[in-house]
Amino acid sequence: MSRSRLFTATLLLSLALLQGCEPGEPPVVLLDPPEPGETLRVASRNAATTYYLDRHETPAGPEHDLVQRFAEAHGWEVEWMLQDSTAEVLQALEDGEVHLAAAGLTHLPSRDARFRRGPGHTDIVEQLVCHRDMRPLPRRVEALAGVELRVTADSSYAEKLESLVNRHTGITFEEDPRTTEVLLAEVAERRIDCTLADSNIVRVVRRHFPHLEVAMNLTSGDRLGWYLPEGHQALAEMAGQWMGSAEGQQSVAAMEERYYAYIGEFDFVDLRTLNRRIDERLPSFLELFVAAEEATGMPADLLAALAYQESHWDPQAVSPTGVRGIMMLTQNTAQSLGVDNRLDPAAAIDGGARYLADRHQRLPESIPEPDRTYLALASYNIGRGHLLDARELARELGRNPDSWEDMREVLPLKADKRYYPQTRYGYARGYEPVHYVQRIRNYQDVIGAAVATSIDEE
């Protein structure tokens, strides 16, 4: 330990003793900011909106991405301490076991009194979520009287409901040690009436459980962000400065683009159909998608999502324009791929995967992932020529042709008469690949769990 570190630790211990620790009770140890090359210890929890391992066992999640970028900016490694609940995350913070809590925590006055508030990054509202078949749905606070409410223990939801209990008669609720995502599943299965959840969680989870209904918003607006141990001012200031910097704001924008921006308006019929067909149709083709991934490197869940977008996994599908099969290949494309029978799902999936891989491979190596995959999907949909036109148009407009965020703004200009006459391949319905990629990304999220489970079972 360096002399400065030893002095700091001694000072903190002395302060703790002066504040009256009982004999034999260990003092709270406040962690100093790491030095470059050292490790930042972070408490979080497993969830789609915080931290998780994808099917390739690669860490991902909104909080993961932001923390990693923050740590990289300061030359730190990151050690993740994953807890089972919000209460355990806060306890790890209070015990001084971590430098930082990044777990989708709402900034609250009650938490500010216990911890050092860090920077915020995501705006949300707290929502009351019930089963859509519940009658009547509670659309007003007064209607919560008699409703079975269960929320995650020690959460902002419990605090909100406690305030309602104090102002309205007949409202009761239970705190549950399980996560918000689990309680939403309980509502979807009609095991409990309703729960509370942040709007970003609802947005992600509702696609898997389309029968969830947002009955009402219970807050006008809150902010998710980080917390640090009380008195941890130096690291809090470093985090705030980074989050407010150009790099930090770019990181937040990239996080929102990767995890939230593509999720469109909720479509009950579409998502109910998708979840039903995951059970009824996907198992018949799953091995074919996995084999296609092994042959081409294109992820099986991506191929399954593409096929669902094209045909809803109907191997006999035929469109009025002549494209057909589970991957909806044109006759010319099928011939170029050596696919003799587009209605044969094995041949069609293999051909479609090879075609997407070709679109992917022919893009410049300078394009990073996941932008490269999104542009390959756009090329699959609109054609390589029109995509090249749009990339050139992006350069002329001062936009980045390697960025999907920029290209989704430029592609629709292929249908704008102010722009398409200048392009080599002329008019195209350039708005279509933008929606096409958005829907496939959305479907891939829902399908991915089924594909991962199938692969794990083999």
Summary of the structure (lengths in Angstrom):
residues: 458
radius of gyration: 25.4
end to end distance: 48.7
largest distance: 82.7
contacts: 1477
relative contact order: 0.09
helix: 50%
strand: 15%
